[in-house]
Structures are given as structure tokens and as C-alpha cells.
Amino acid sequence: MLTNFILLAQNLHSPPGFLIIPFLLLIGMIAAGPIFFGHFWENNYKKVAVILGLTVLAYYLFVLQDVHMPIHTLAEYFTFAALLSSLYIAAGGIYLNVNARATPIMNVALVAIGAVLANVIGTTGASLLLIRPFIRLNNHRIKAYQIIFFIFIVSNAGGLLTPLGDPPLFIGFIKGVPFFWTMQHLFIPWMISIALLCLLFYFVDRRNKETEFTPDPAVVAKNDAKTEFHFAGKRNLIWLAIIVGAVGLDPNVIDGLPHIYYDGAKISFLREIIQLSAAFLAYRFSNKTALAGNHFNFHPILEVVFLFFGIFFTMMPALQLSAEIASSPAYAQYITPNTLYWATGSLSGFLDNAPTYANFLSLAMAKFDLSQASVTDVKMFAEGTSAAGRETLIQLEAISLASVLFGAFTYIGNGPNFMVKAIAESAGIKMPSFFGYVFRYSIPFLLPILLIVWYLVVHLRLF
């Protein structure tokens, strides 16, 4: 996630336009496969993702003779896969059951707690810790829209307050953005986003009548009596804390940590070794009752790991070409908070939001002759203390908001999205297709909130 896509785009051979076809093909198959050729896709999605990813990788290595972009991408993918796999395994051994009636208020309260928790253990950690209890709570009235609002709130918007919350913000912290910058400058946008999403979820959830699902009267009576929490797998909380704590072990932040130095960047491996080791020990010593209660298996994480292998490598040309276009002097006049918000958001929804954040941070800083490679420059840019003044601060607010909030726009905008979808499907919930998610939920429910945040925070600059 430390790739400076602008420098790579400027210094290396440009990929041809047709090289984005594998990425478009993979996205198209993710969208259409489960609908039109479900049996084939279920049995072959791993092969399809790996073949398409390796096709683009081979073109870079043998035709473009470019090893820089693939190595950086491999490092980013390894970090991504290690974190998600570790969190999934550790959270799988934590069994939390809420014995209560699944009212709209209860559901809103649970996702609101998840939105706060996301800033402590990350959107991925909060999602994996709470998605199974959320499904169990609503087992007699569960529908796809509930999972999708969970993705909107817990897996994305919730993590807006700290660098631990979402990968794009952690990249900013690594590069020099002060740790409490997000809390100071994004708290009101976070409140607006979470409040509006929770309010919308409440009104949508009110229309979900329990009578449609013929609940067990004894269960309803018991749940109406009092709210109880059942918890198993406490030991895994320790492993979860180790995995989350290891996120900060980045050689670009802490000097002296072992690393691989390549092409001007310090590539971490100690962090990933610690996370994977903790995951192994968490699974080895997990509470068997907790694993059984969660119906734990490795299928959801394997789906994410294989599909995102293909996504990471096939999106290399798309990121590089977009960086080239945007870094052209002809586009410098368009680098404003408004355009940064919508450009960063658009790409964050359909590409991984972490490298998109790095991409547009570099673009915005270059306009003011500041370098993303300089911690001092990044800090000046974030605090609005450079010669450009407060304009740079507003631009970073726009980039940060867009990369986090738009990450919820599709299943692939942010890592936890696809993970939550896979867990929900493994629980027997019929989730919408890729484009069904976008057209039935993101556009009618999420997009108006993105517009409100843009208009109040970025355009009018009221907060």
C-alpha cells in the first residue's frame, strides 16, 4: 500500500490501454458469474482470478520489463491478505450471541457500536467480530438489506476517525498525517454519515415485519423478557489484540524494524509474520464451542484471498493509467477539493480504496510543489501550514472522506465488504449480485448521503 503510483507512472513504461481488459473481465465475472453460470463460477473462480492476475503480471514482467510495479503490488497484496486472514481466523473463535428481540432500534444500536469499534480495531476487525452476532440476532427476519447497511456503516463509514479505522487513513498516517488529524477534522462528517445511515437503516428496517417470518413464540417471549449476552472464546481476544496492535509495526513509521528496502520504500514483513503466527495460534487453541457456534470454515476467506489476488494484479494498469492522466499539467486546474472528492470516490468504489488514496494524495500535493515522500511536506499539507494555506487541508479532507465513504459503494471497494458478503452467503443469506448491490442499494441509499457530505463539508465547507 506504499506505492507512489505517480512516480511509477512517470518513470516506467506506460501500460497499453487494452491491458485493463482483464480487470474489466474479472469484475464482470464477479458480477455475472453467480447469476448466469453459478455452478461454473463456484468451482472455478479461483482459477479465473489467478489466471487473469498472472496474465497481467506476465505482461508487466516480460513485455514491459517492469518489475517495480509488480513487486510493490505483491507487497501490498501480502499485507492485505495477511491482515484479513488473521482477523478472520481470530474473530472466528469468538462467539458472541445477543439474546434479544431484533427490533430496528436494537439493530441500529449494534451497527452504531460497530461504527465506534471500527476506529479501535479497524473496519475489518469490527466487521468480523460483529457480523455473525448480527446475523444470529436477526435469524428470524434476516434480509440482504440488513447485511448491506452493516457494510455501509461498520465495514466502511465507521472507520473514519482514526488511522486504525480504514487502510487509506493508515497510509496517510504512515506518510506523515498526524495520528489525531482524522479525529480533529473528520469527526463532524463522521457524525453526519453515521447518523444519516443509521436513521435510514431504522426506517427501512421498520418495514421488515416479523410476522412475515413466523418466529417461534417461545423465543420471542424469552427475548422480550430481557436482553442477555452470551460470550465464548475470550482467549481469542488476546490474539485479536496482537493482530490489530501489529498493524502499527510499520518500518516507515518506526525506525529500526526489520524490513526489505526496495525502490525507495521499506517493505514490511515482521508485521505480517506476527499477524499470521497469531492467527495460527488463535485457531490452534480456539474454543471449539465458539468455532462450532460460528459454523467456522475457511471458504469465505479463501474466496476473498483468491479474488483479490486477481483484483490487485489486474488493476495495476488501471491505477497507473489513471495516475498518468490525472498528473498531466492539463488537468492541474481541475485538482480542487470538489473534483478530488468525486474522482477519489469514483475510483475507490471500483478499485481498492487504499492505493486510490495514495494516488490522489500525491496528485494534490504535487500541485503545490510538495512531495508525498517527505513527512514534513505531508504534515504541512494536512495542517494547512504550507504556502498554499488552508486549501491543502480541505483537499486532504476531501480525499480522506471519499476514499473511506465510497469504499462501501461496491463489494470490492474495501476488503471487509466482500468478507461480510461471503460470511452472509455461507449462513444461507441470498445476497444481491455485484450490480444488484450498486443499483438497488448504493445508488438509492448511499449516494444521497455521499452528496450531502460533499455539499456540506467539501463544497460549502461548513465544518
VMD Tcl script that draws the C-alpha trace (Angstrom):
set ca {
  {0.00 0.00 0.00}
  {3.00 2.28 -0.10}
  {3.30 2.51 -3.83}
  {3.74 6.00 -5.20}
  {1.74 5.45 -8.35}
  {2.54 8.89 -9.73}
  {6.30 8.34 -9.67}
  {5.91 4.88 -11.13}
  {3.68 6.20 -13.88}
  {6.18 8.90 -14.75}
  {9.34 6.79 -14.63}
  {8.22 3.48 -16.14}
  {6.83 2.41 -19.47}
  {3.12 3.11 -19.72}
  {0.88 0.06 -19.99}
  {-1.27 -0.11 -23.13}
  {-4.96 0.68 -22.76}
  {-6.06 -2.83 -23.67}
  {-4.35 -4.15 -20.53}
  {-7.31 -3.05 -18.42}
  {-9.43 -5.71 -20.17}
  {-8.51 -8.47 -17.67}
  {-9.62 -6.20 -14.80}
  {-12.92 -5.41 -16.52}
  {-13.37 -9.09 -17.35}
  {-12.76 -10.13 -13.74}
  {-15.18 -7.52 -12.39}
  {-17.73 -8.59 -14.99}
  {-17.39 -12.24 -13.98}
  {-17.66 -11.41 -10.28}
  {-20.88 -9.57 -11.13}
  {-22.39 -12.02 -13.61}
  {-20.89 -15.36 -12.62}
  {-23.16 -16.17 -9.66}
  {-26.23 -15.26 -11.74}
  {-25.65 -16.72 -15.20}
  {-23.18 -19.57 -14.66}
  {-23.23 -20.14 -10.93}
  {-22.01 -23.76 -10.95}
  {-19.02 -22.97 -13.17}
  {-18.15 -19.86 -11.17}
  {-18.38 -21.61 -7.81}
  {-15.97 -24.32 -8.97}
  {-13.59 -22.17 -11.00}
  {-13.47 -18.64 -9.56}
  {-10.03 -19.34 -8.03}
  {-8.58 -20.39 -11.38}
  {-10.17 -17.45 -13.21}
  {-8.86 -14.86 -10.72}
  {-5.35 -16.33 -10.61}
  {-5.07 -16.74 -14.41}
  {-6.21 -13.17 -15.10}
  {-3.90 -11.79 -12.41}
  {-0.93 -13.77 -13.68}
  {-1.68 -12.70 -17.28}
  {-1.29 -9.03 -16.39}
  {1.71 -9.81 -14.18}
  {3.42 -11.66 -17.05}
  {2.82 -8.71 -19.41}
  {4.48 -6.35 -16.95}
  {7.45 -8.66 -16.38}
  {8.16 -9.91 -19.90}
  {6.76 -7.25 -22.25}
  {7.06 -4.01 -20.31}
  {10.06 -5.40 -18.41}
  {8.71 -3.67 -15.33}
  {9.40 -5.41 -12.03}
  {8.78 -2.37 -9.83}
  {5.00 -2.20 -10.01}
  {4.53 -5.98 -9.58}
  {6.83 -6.09 -6.53}
  {5.07 -3.17 -4.86}
  {1.70 -4.71 -5.69}
  {2.78 -8.08 -4.31}
  {3.85 -6.39 -1.07}
  {0.51 -4.60 -0.82}
  {-1.38 -7.81 -1.51}
  {0.61 -9.75 1.08}
  {-0.15 -7.09 3.71}
  {-3.82 -7.09 2.73}
  {-4.20 -10.88 2.72}
  {-2.26 -11.37 5.97}
  {-4.39 -8.84 7.85}
  {-7.77 -10.06 6.58}
  {-6.89 -13.73 7.02}
  {-5.58 -13.18 10.54}
  {-8.58 -11.16 11.65}
  {-10.99 -13.67 10.10}
  {-9.38 -16.61 11.89}
  {-9.10 -14.87 15.27}
  {-12.65 -13.49 15.12}
  {-13.95 -16.91 14.06}
  {-13.06 -18.25 17.50}
  {-15.02 -15.53 19.31}
  {-18.67 -16.40 19.83}
  {-20.97 -13.55 20.78}
  {-24.71 -14.05 20.90}
  {-27.21 -11.33 21.76}
  {-30.35 -12.86 23.26}
  {-32.82 -10.09 22.50}
  {-35.61 -9.24 20.14}
  {-34.27 -7.95 16.82}
  {-36.06 -4.61 16.73}
  {-34.96 -1.81 14.42}
  {-33.63 0.08 17.45}
  {-31.58 -2.94 18.54}
  {-30.13 -3.34 15.04}
  {-29.25 0.34 14.80}
  {-27.62 0.20 18.23}
  {-25.49 -2.79 17.22}
  {-24.20 -1.22 13.99}
  {-23.60 2.09 15.81}
  {-21.46 0.22 18.36}
  {-19.66 -1.35 15.41}
  {-19.04 2.10 13.92}
  {-17.30 3.19 17.13}
  {-15.43 -0.10 17.49}
  {-14.16 0.18 13.92}
  {-11.90 3.05 14.97}
  {-10.19 0.86 17.56}
  {-9.80 -2.50 15.81}
  {-10.39 -1.37 12.22}
  {-13.37 -1.82 9.95}
  {-12.21 -5.36 9.15}
  {-11.86 -6.34 12.81}
  {-15.21 -4.82 13.80}
  {-16.96 -6.41 10.81}
  {-15.65 -9.88 11.51}
  {-16.34 -9.61 15.23}
  {-19.96 -8.43 14.86}
  {-21.33 -9.83 11.60}
  {-22.12 -13.29 12.98}
  {-23.86 -11.97 16.14}
  {-25.77 -9.55 13.90}
  {-26.96 -12.41 11.69}
  {-27.90 -14.55 14.69}
  {-29.81 -11.67 16.28}
  {-31.92 -11.35 13.12}
  {-32.11 -15.04 12.27}
  {-35.91 -14.99 12.01}
  {-36.07 -11.80 9.92}
  {-32.72 -11.57 8.15}
  {-32.64 -9.98 4.73}
  {-29.92 -8.79 2.39}
  {-30.53 -5.09 3.03}
  {-29.53 -5.57 6.69}
  {-26.18 -7.01 5.67}
  {-25.65 -4.17 3.22}
  {-26.35 -1.47 5.79}
  {-23.92 -3.33 8.05}
  {-21.34 -2.99 5.25}
  {-22.15 0.70 4.79}
  {-21.83 1.54 8.49}
  {-19.48 -0.93 10.20}
  {-17.27 -2.01 7.29}
  {-16.70 1.48 5.89}
  {-18.08 4.76 7.25}
  {-17.44 3.76 10.86}
  {-13.67 3.76 10.45}
  {-13.34 7.44 9.62}
  {-11.99 8.70 12.95}
  {-8.55 7.13 13.36}
  {-5.75 5.80 11.13}
  {-6.52 2.36 12.57}
  {-10.06 2.59 11.21}
  {-9.54 2.15 7.48}
  {-6.49 1.33 5.30}
  {-6.46 4.66 3.36}
  {-6.21 6.63 6.59}
  {-3.42 4.37 7.81}
  {-1.50 5.13 4.63}
  {-1.89 8.84 5.38}
  {-0.55 8.29 8.90}
  {2.45 6.35 7.57}
  {3.25 9.16 5.20}
  {3.09 11.91 7.83}
  {-0.52 12.85 8.60}
  {-0.72 13.32 12.40}
  {-2.49 10.49 14.22}
  {-5.28 12.67 15.65}
  {-5.79 14.64 12.42}
  {-8.72 12.43 11.40}
  {-10.44 12.81 14.78}
  {-9.98 16.56 14.68}
  {-11.09 17.21 11.11}
  {-13.43 14.33 10.24}
  {-15.46 13.95 13.43}
  {-18.44 16.02 12.26}
  {-18.54 14.36 8.80}
  {-18.36 11.01 10.63}
  {-21.29 12.00 12.84}
  {-23.30 13.16 9.82}
  {-22.59 9.98 7.84}
  {-23.26 7.56 10.70}
  {-26.37 9.42 11.89}
  {-27.91 9.53 8.40}
  {-27.06 5.92 7.62}
  {-28.42 4.71 10.97}
  {-31.59 6.79 10.54}
  {-32.10 5.42 7.04}
  {-31.45 1.89 8.27}
  {-34.00 2.35 11.05}
  {-36.79 3.42 8.70}
  {-36.01 0.67 6.19}
  {-35.81 -1.94 8.95}
  {-39.17 -0.87 10.37}
  {-40.82 -2.20 7.22}
  {-39.43 -5.68 7.90}
  {-42.34 -7.19 9.85}
  {-41.55 -10.22 11.99}
  {-44.90 -11.77 11.12}
  {-43.55 -12.48 7.65}
  {-41.03 -14.88 9.17}
  {-43.23 -16.87 11.62}
  {-40.88 -16.62 14.61}
  {-41.02 -19.13 17.44}
  {-43.39 -17.62 20.07}
  {-41.28 -19.09 22.91}
  {-38.15 -17.41 21.55}
  {-39.97 -14.10 21.13}
  {-41.33 -14.27 24.68}
  {-37.89 -15.03 26.05}
  {-36.30 -12.21 24.09}
  {-38.98 -9.78 25.21}
  {-38.26 -10.63 28.83}
  {-34.69 -9.33 28.98}
  {-31.60 -8.81 26.91}
  {-28.74 -11.23 27.55}
  {-25.27 -11.64 26.06}
  {-23.52 -14.99 25.67}
  {-19.79 -14.95 25.09}
  {-17.23 -17.67 24.40}
  {-13.65 -17.63 23.13}
  {-12.17 -14.98 25.40}
  {-8.63 -16.16 24.66}
  {-9.04 -15.10 21.06}
  {-9.48 -11.50 22.18}
  {-5.79 -11.58 23.12}
  {-4.81 -12.84 19.67}
  {-7.12 -10.28 18.08}
  {-5.42 -7.52 20.07}
  {-2.00 -8.76 18.94}
  {-3.07 -8.77 15.29}
  {-4.53 -5.26 15.49}
  {-1.57 -3.98 17.50}
  {0.86 -5.34 14.92}
  {-0.69 -3.04 12.31}
  {1.41 -0.22 13.75}
  {4.67 -2.13 13.27}
  {5.48 -0.41 10.03}
  {9.15 0.25 9.22}
  {8.17 3.52 7.56}
  {6.85 4.76 10.92}
  {9.13 3.02 13.45}
  {12.84 3.13 12.68}
  {14.88 0.02 13.33}
  {12.24 -2.56 12.44}
  {13.46 -5.29 10.06}
  {12.32 -4.68 6.51}
  {13.11 -5.17 2.85}
  {14.33 -1.97 1.21}
  {13.26 -1.76 -2.41}
  {12.84 1.10 -4.86}
  {12.80 3.80 -2.19}
  {10.29 2.04 0.07}
  {10.61 -0.04 3.21}
  {8.57 -3.20 2.72}
  {7.31 -4.80 5.93}
  {7.39 -8.50 6.71}
  {7.67 -8.62 10.52}
  {4.13 -7.30 10.92}
  {2.71 -9.94 8.63}
  {4.67 -12.76 10.31}
  {3.33 -11.70 13.72}
  {-0.24 -11.49 12.41}
  {-0.18 -14.87 10.70}
  {1.52 -16.51 13.69}
  {-1.15 -15.07 16.00}
  {-3.83 -16.36 13.63}
  {-2.34 -19.86 13.66}
  {-2.18 -19.92 17.46}
  {-5.69 -18.45 17.70}
  {-7.06 -21.29 15.57}
  {-4.92 -23.94 17.24}
  {-6.15 -23.03 20.72}
  {-9.62 -21.75 19.85}
  {-12.64 -22.62 21.93}
  {-14.26 -25.46 19.98}
  {-17.71 -24.39 21.15}
  {-17.11 -20.92 19.72}
  {-15.93 -22.32 16.39}
  {-18.94 -24.63 16.18}
  {-21.32 -21.83 17.17}
  {-19.93 -19.65 14.38}
  {-20.03 -22.56 11.89}
  {-16.42 -21.62 11.18}
  {-14.82 -22.71 7.93}
  {-12.19 -21.30 5.60}
  {-14.35 -20.89 2.49}
  {-15.16 -17.15 2.93}
  {-11.54 -16.12 3.48}
  {-10.30 -18.29 0.62}
  {-12.81 -16.61 -1.70}
  {-11.55 -13.18 -0.66}
  {-7.86 -14.13 -0.89}
  {-8.16 -15.61 -4.39}
  {-10.45 -12.98 -5.87}
  {-8.40 -10.10 -4.52}
  {-5.24 -11.68 -5.87}
  {-6.77 -11.22 -9.29}
  {-8.09 -7.76 -8.46}
  {-4.77 -6.45 -7.12}
  {-2.77 -7.50 -10.15}
  {-5.32 -6.78 -12.87}
  {-5.95 -3.28 -11.51}
  {-2.27 -2.27 -11.87}
  {-2.74 -0.81 -15.37}
  {-5.96 0.97 -14.38}
  {-4.24 2.69 -11.46}
  {-1.17 3.56 -13.49}
  {-3.14 4.93 -16.44}
  {-5.42 6.99 -14.19}
  {-2.33 8.40 -12.45}
  {-0.81 9.39 -15.78}
  {-3.95 11.11 -16.98}
  {-4.58 12.96 -13.74}
  {-0.93 14.05 -13.35}
  {-0.90 15.74 -16.75}
  {-0.37 19.54 -16.49}
  {-3.56 19.99 -18.50}
  {-5.53 18.66 -15.54}
  {-3.80 20.69 -12.80}
  {-6.55 23.32 -12.82}
  {-9.11 20.63 -12.01}
  {-7.35 19.49 -8.83}
  {-9.78 21.10 -6.39}
  {-11.49 19.73 -3.27}
  {-14.70 19.11 -5.25}
  {-13.05 17.18 -8.07}
  {-10.77 15.33 -5.67}
  {-13.78 14.17 -3.68}
  {-15.63 12.77 -6.69}
  {-12.56 11.44 -8.52}
  {-11.15 9.72 -5.43}
  {-14.59 8.40 -4.56}
  {-15.35 7.06 -8.02}
  {-12.13 5.09 -8.19}
  {-12.32 4.00 -4.54}
  {-15.67 2.36 -5.22}
  {-14.40 0.21 -8.06}
  {-10.70 -0.09 -7.28}
  {-9.16 -0.72 -3.90}
  {-9.53 2.47 -1.88}
  {-6.07 2.36 -0.24}
  {-3.90 2.85 -3.37}
  {-6.51 5.29 -4.69}
  {-5.97 7.44 -1.58}
  {-2.18 7.35 -2.11}
  {-2.65 8.18 -5.77}
  {-4.72 11.32 -5.23}
  {-2.75 12.46 -2.19}
  {0.33 12.52 -4.40}
  {-1.55 14.40 -7.14}
  {-2.92 17.03 -4.76}
  {0.48 17.61 -3.14}
  {2.26 17.86 -6.49}
  {0.03 20.82 -7.42}
  {1.62 22.80 -4.57}
  {5.17 21.52 -5.17}
  {5.00 19.26 -2.13}
  {6.27 15.69 -2.11}
  {4.45 12.69 -0.69}
  {7.88 11.22 0.05}
  {8.56 13.96 2.62}
  {6.97 13.52 6.05}
  {7.37 17.25 6.66}
  {5.58 18.12 3.42}
  {2.73 15.72 4.21}
  {2.31 17.21 7.68}
  {2.26 20.75 6.24}
  {-0.27 19.65 3.63}
  {-2.50 18.07 6.28}
  {-2.36 21.03 8.66}
  {-2.68 23.72 6.01}
  {0.57 25.39 7.02}
  {2.26 25.39 3.62}
  {2.38 28.42 1.34}
  {-0.95 27.29 -0.16}
  {-2.68 27.76 3.20}
  {-5.88 26.06 4.33}
  {-6.72 24.87 0.79}
  {-4.46 21.84 1.23}
  {-6.25 20.84 4.43}
  {-9.61 20.93 2.65}
  {-8.18 18.81 -0.16}
  {-6.97 16.15 2.27}
  {-10.39 16.15 3.95}
  {-11.99 15.55 0.55}
  {-9.59 12.71 -0.32}
  {-9.98 11.06 3.10}
  {-13.77 11.27 3.16}
  {-14.15 9.98 -0.37}
  {-11.74 7.05 -0.05}
  {-13.45 5.78 3.12}
  {-17.11 6.50 2.38}
  {-17.07 5.45 -1.29}
  {-15.34 2.21 -0.31}
  {-18.84 0.97 0.51}
  {-20.14 1.59 -3.00}
  {-19.33 -1.91 -4.31}
  {-18.32 -5.26 -2.89}
  {-14.70 -4.66 -3.91}
  {-14.24 -1.07 -2.73}
  {-12.92 -2.20 0.64}
  {-11.67 -5.59 1.84}
  {-14.28 -6.20 4.58}
  {-17.17 -5.78 2.13}
  {-16.52 -8.99 0.27}
  {-15.67 -10.78 3.50}
  {-19.03 -9.86 5.06}
  {-20.82 -10.89 1.87}
  {-19.07 -14.28 1.88}
  {-19.92 -14.91 5.56}
  {-23.54 -13.93 4.96}
  {-23.82 -16.27 1.99}
  {-22.24 -19.09 3.97}
  {-25.03 -18.51 6.52}
  {-27.62 -19.04 3.77}
  {-28.48 -15.38 3.09}
  {-29.11 -14.61 -0.57}
  {-27.02 -11.53 -1.32}
  {-27.50 -9.34 -4.39}
  {-25.17 -9.56 -7.35}
  {-22.38 -7.03 -7.88}
  {-24.56 -4.68 -9.92}
  {-27.63 -5.53 -7.85}
  {-25.74 -4.19 -4.84}
  {-24.88 -0.98 -6.71}
  {-28.23 -0.25 -8.35}
  {-30.58 -1.49 -5.60}
  {-28.70 -0.20 -2.58}
  {-25.64 2.00 -3.21}
  {-27.31 4.42 -5.63}
  {-30.67 4.89 -3.84}
  {-29.40 4.74 -0.23}
  {-25.68 5.54 -0.07}
  {-25.27 8.06 -2.90}
  {-27.65 10.69 -1.40}
  {-25.62 10.64 1.82}
  {-22.39 10.98 -0.14}
  {-23.94 14.00 -1.86}
  {-24.96 15.55 1.46}
  {-21.48 15.08 2.94}
  {-19.90 16.57 -0.18}
  {-22.23 19.57 -0.25}
  {-21.95 20.45 3.44}
  {-18.32 19.59 4.14}
  {-16.39 19.88 0.88}
  {-18.41 22.34 -1.21}
  {-19.83 24.75 1.41}
  {-17.03 23.99 3.91}
  {-19.40 24.43 6.86}
  {-17.39 22.11 9.11}
}
mol new
graphics top color blue
foreach p $ca { graphics top sphere $p radius 0.5 }
foreach p [lrange $ca 0 end-1] q [lrange $ca 1 end] { graphics top cylinder $p $q radius 0.2 }
display resetview
